[in-house]
Amino acid sequence: MPLIDTHCHYNLEPLYGNWPTHWAQAQENGVSQSIIVGAGLSSSQKAVDIAQKEEQLYAAVGIHPERILKITDLVQSLSQLETIAQNKKVLAIGEVGLDYFHLEKNQAQKDLFIGQINLAKKLNLPLILHVRDQDETAYFETLEILEQHWHFEKAVIFHCVSGPLKYIEQALKYPNSYFGFDGNITFKNADHLRAIFQLVQKTAPQKILLETDAPYLAPVPWRGQLCEPKMIVQTAKYLLENYALDLELVYQDSLQAFDIKSSI
Ligand SMILES: [Zn+2]
């Protein structure tokens, strides 16, 4: 059964220096395609550069909310991102969103997020969201921003999904919403993530995507170690064994979410 890793970072160290080996190992383990996701301008450019070298690798480009501290000229940064996004291997804008877990809540984060939503609309690309908070604020503000600014014609992917179940219920109602699950769903203390997974599986099983977020979030039994892209197999196996996840459906839906035409 082929797997698509819809969110990984061959463009970030320590994977970047050795990405061809990691990609070869992922393929040996059944990964057929992967989307390399940008977190800033230079990692977005790297994602595109890598994707141009391998037919089955694709890129998403975006400025992560944590980068807000480094941005001095938002308009200029967005126009640089737009230039990078012109490449035909770019399938989405991301990862973008709100992070009140690592950073203070502020308007600058929202402006960066909205600017990139508008870019995704302009380029007719899906959107990959990063949302984190220790309470509920970032989650519900994200929904407010989406409802105000997004058109829901293309996919909106809730990457490494977390947050209150009420937020998930609302996001499930959107057309073309998808939910990315990562290795952290295998963690012992991840009951809440498993509750989110079960809610999505029960409500809209065609909205489930699998991700590694490599080099982060290695699944059990490698928790805390470097997450390698090939480890997506372990997450898939866990969800298959515990929840009878339909991997064929996940594969087809991943192609659809990102408009991937090529088959393997
Ligand atoms: Zn990521």
Residues whose N, C-alpha, C, O or C-beta is under 5 A from the ligand:
A	BS01	ZN	D213
